[in-house]
Amino acid sequence: MAAAADVLFVMAYDMQSQVYGRCVAQANAPLEQVRWGLQQYLAMGISASQMVLGVPWYGYRYQCQGSPPPDVDFCVLRSTPFRNVSCSDAAGGEIGASTLARRRVGEINQV
């Protein structure tokens, strides 16, 4: 595709959209996954100057199912099937970047 196009748009958002693994709250665009994906394009010979990185201007608010044990640092989500997978970002609600910018981390739950 890159050989036939001037620009390749790399979507680095909604990476929690349809998940086959555990249904837990995660970053919308986890830095390490984004970095790995870009490195894969570079390894195929696609020039960095030919790529445009699309990043989210929003986040998600998730409702955790129960309280995790004290030594666990993740939030288990209710199963929200979508397109034949058991978990999706539909388990949460979008929060716009402007709202996130006005809030401190501890206040996000009141949005």
N, C-alpha and C positions, 0 to 999 in steps of 0.2 A: 504494500500500500504506500509506504513512504516514498518509494521510487516513482510513483505516479502522482504524488501530491507535493505541493510546496510546504504544507504544514500538516503535522499530525497532532490532533488534540487528544491529550491523555486525560481521561476522566479519573480523578483521584478523590472521589466522594461517593457516599452511599455504599461503602465497602462492607457494611453490615446488612445490606439489602436482603439477600437470601443466604442463610447460613445453614450448613449441613451439620456443624458441630454443636457444642454447648450453646444454649440460648442465654447469653450473658451480655450485659451492657458493655459496649466498647466504643472506642473513638470512631467518628465518622470517616476519618482519613488517617489511620495510624501511620505515623512518620516512617517507621521501619518498613511497613508494607509498601508505602508509596515509593520510598527509596529503592527497595528491591525491584519493584515494577519498572521504574525508570532505568535501572541498571540492566534489566532484561532487554529493553529497547536499544540501549547503547551497545550491548553485546551483539545485537543483530546488525549493527553497523549504521543505525539511524543516528544522525547528528543531533546533538543537544540543541543546536540552533534551529533545528527543524521541528522541535517539539514545543507545544504550548501546554502547560500544566493547569488543569482545571481543579480548583480546590473549593470546598464548601464555604458558603457564607451563612451557615446556620449550624445548629447543633440539635441534639435530641435530648428530651427529658424522658427517662424511663422510670417505671414503678417497679421496685424490687419486690420479689415474692418472698415474704418473710424476712427475718433478720439473719444475715450470715454469721457463722461462728466467729469469735474474736480473731482468729488467726487467718481468716479468709478475706481477701481484699477485692472481691468481685460481687456484682449484683446479678442474681439469677432472675431472668425475665419469664413471664408467662409465655407459653408456646403460642405463637401467632402465625399459623400456616399461611403461606403465600407461594403460588406457583410450584406446588408439590414439594416444598421444603417446610420443615417444622418451625423455623424461626425467621423473623424478618424485622426490619426497622419499623414496621407497622406496630410493633409492641410499644413504641414510644411516640411522642409528639414533637414536631419540629419547633425550634425556637430560633428566631431570626438573629443575625449577628448584632443588629442594633440593640436588641433587648439584652443579649449576652454582654455587650460592652458596658451597659449601664448597671449591671449587677455584679456583686461579688460572689464568689463560688458558693458560699453558705446560703445565699439568698435565692439561688436558682430554683429551688423547690417551691418558692412562692410565686413563680411566674405563671 
